[in-house]
Amino acid sequence: MNATAQTENPPPSASAGQEWTCPFCALLCDGFRVESQQGGLKLVGSDCSKAVQGLASFGPVPAAPSATVDGREVSPDAALDAAAERLAASRMPLFGGLATDVAGMRQLVRLANQRGAILDHARGDTLMPVLRTLQDRGQMFSTLAEIRNRADLVVCIGTDAASNFPEFFRRCGPVDEVAFARRTVFVGASAPAGLQGEVDEVALHGDLFDAVAMLAALIDGRRLPAADAALGQLAQAMRASTYCVVVFEPGRLPAQGALIAEAVLRIVMSLNRKTRAGAFMLGGADGLQTANAVATWMSGLPLRTRVGPLGLDHDPLQYASDRLLQEGAVDLLLWVVSLGPNPVPPGTALPRIVLGHPALAADCAAAGTVFIPVATPGVNADGHLFRADGVVTLPLRALRDDGLPTVAGVAKALEERLALRRLATEGRP
Ligand code: SF4
């Protein structure tokens, strides 16, 4: 971690440039600024590699590419007409990617409802095990503020937390280092360099499943004849702490990771019988949290649900994007990727409509593909995103105007075109 990342408020050098909420991971850091430099965008106040890389994907203005249909540059209206025509011809579309903000997702759910589409996020595989655990066990999650204000022990299970969320430890560093000491323990992962406070690592003797199961049993007070000594000491420390937070990262869990997520929740529930504890899930990359929250509040069911005039159908296994595409179970892919150039749309022989970051223009100039470049919330559009802890929806402000439409605007235009087509087909005025 860099030295500038140890304080909540931006350092004096961050006084130049615009205040900014970063959209490039689910921490949504809002303590930094961005400067325009030679047409590009420069992060001030942090050297977060993800944010630097995200900003670097936006070139000088104007640089927005044209929309394309089958590789031909066309007007925005012509691209919308072509996309609406392909959507109207589809009987089982898949709306994937779903890297967008609240307004974009709201409009996509409406469009999906019109066409009977299946909704799945590019990172749906990391969401489903956790959802299943929540359905089975409920949840006891902590927030960034609670970790910052209360946690005297943070236990990171199978993750260093910083590789994919570079500012995590700055965001939840102790608010008053004099008031309480913080110990951070990494189980089955290496500690990031430069982390402040007492830091320990617990190596695995077996796999993560064994370690978490043993830790849960030890915290429950069960006697294990062959218990790992380091895990035994950690279990004691967790029981003795005043507020222990167990951090895990769904995107880094091995196959069948639901078992680890389930064990983490079991640990937290056991600890709460005698002291206070919470779990913290480092997830929600590429707008996953936002897409799932919006789909749930609009339909009553999470992602991997087909929504349409005939009702709802949720299937966490069958409605996985990869599976649907491999098995040819859908006949059109609408892919949304507005928070950066990733996740790239999967290659497929099916008709594709891509509402994407401008950097994808060349990759999407292919036969069978309609490409419509869209704006990024927090860079060239306003918007809202859910933070990783799921308790806050933060507003994002545009840094500049590249003249690109939002995902919500494009989805609404498609919905209107489809409604007009239906009226024309039914012969109504
Ligand atoms: S940690 Fe995430 S939200 Fe914070 S600056 Fe880096 S990419 Fe942006």
Residues whose N, C-alpha, C, O or C-beta is under 5 A from the ligand:
A	BS01	SF4	C22 F24 C25 L27 L28 C29 C48 K50 A51 F165 P166 E167
